[in-house]
């Protein structure tokens, strides 16, 4: 997609619906933790609950949201794994993490004109 197409789509707010929904699902530290755990190793709900020190019910609720968002998949024997989309998303989150941790620096500095590709 060319930068012209991206800029044209930016003017149409309805084109952000999918992006908005993805960010809504990522707006939870527990769901992010689940994604990153699954990025290391596929797991069952009970294992995730134990690793995250939360109830199975909490994990189940968040797992359902992540499945519905297309970020994770339920495989054989109730083992969850990242989808290709989910794997790609968690790779991008590290950039947001870096920017958030260094927000003060970026408030006072510019990166110049960086083209969107």
N, C-alpha and C positions, 0 to 999 in steps of 0.2 A: 504494500500500500504506500503510495507516494505521500509526501508531507502535505501536498495540496489536498489530497483526499482526506487525510487526517484533519486538517484545518477545516475543511468543508463539513465533516462529520461533527466537529466540535461545536459548530453553530446549530446543530440539530440536537437538542437535549434528549430526545427520545433514543438517540443512538447510544447513550450512556447507560441505558437500563441494565444491560448484562453486566457492565463494569460495576455499576452501583450495587447490584445484588452480590457480586463476588466480594466487594469490600465489606458489605454488611456481614457476610459469613466470616470474614477474616477479623472482624471487630470484636474478638473475644480471645482473651489470653488462653482460655482452656482449649478452644478450637485450634488456635495456633500451636499450642503444645501437642495436641493430638497429631496435627499434621507433621510436625517435626519429629515426633516419636516414630510415626509411620515412615518417615523419610529414612530412618535408620534401620527399622525392622518392622515387618508386617506383624500385626498383633490382633488378639481377641479383645473384646470389650473388657473382660475381667482383668486382663493384664494391663491394659491402659489405665483402668481405674486404680489399680494397685500402684503402678508407676507414678501416677499423677496425684495420688493420695486424695482421691475424690470418690464419691459413690458411683456405683455401676449405673444408677438411674441418670446421674448427671452426664456421664460419658455417653450413655445410650442416646439421650436427647441431642447431644452435640454431634454424635456420629450420624444420626439421621439427617441433620441439617447439612453436614458435609457431603453425605451421599447424594442428597437432593441437589446440591450445588455442583455435583459432578467432580468434586475434588478427591473423593475416595471411593473405593469399590469394595463390596462384600464378596469375598471368595468362598471357596470350599471350606466347610467346617467352621463358618463364622469368623474367618480370618480376614481382617481389613488391610487394604493396601492403598497406596496413592494411585490415582489415575495419572495418565501422562499430563493432563491439565494441572492436577494437584502438584505433581513433581515440578512442573515448570513454574507454578506460582510460588512455591517455597524457595526456589532459587532467586526469584525476584524480591522476595521479602527481605533478604539480607541487605539489599540496597536501601530499602525503606528504614530498616533497623539502623544502618550506618547514618543515614541522613537525619533520622530522629535523634540519635545520640549526639550529633554534632549540629543541631539546629541553631544554636547560638552563633557558631562560626559562620554558617551559611546565611545568617541574618545580616552579618556585617561584611560579607565578601560576595563577589560575583564570579561566575564561571565563564562569563562572556556569552557570546552567541553560540550555543550548542545546537546543531541541527537535529531534528527529529527524524529518525530512520525507521 
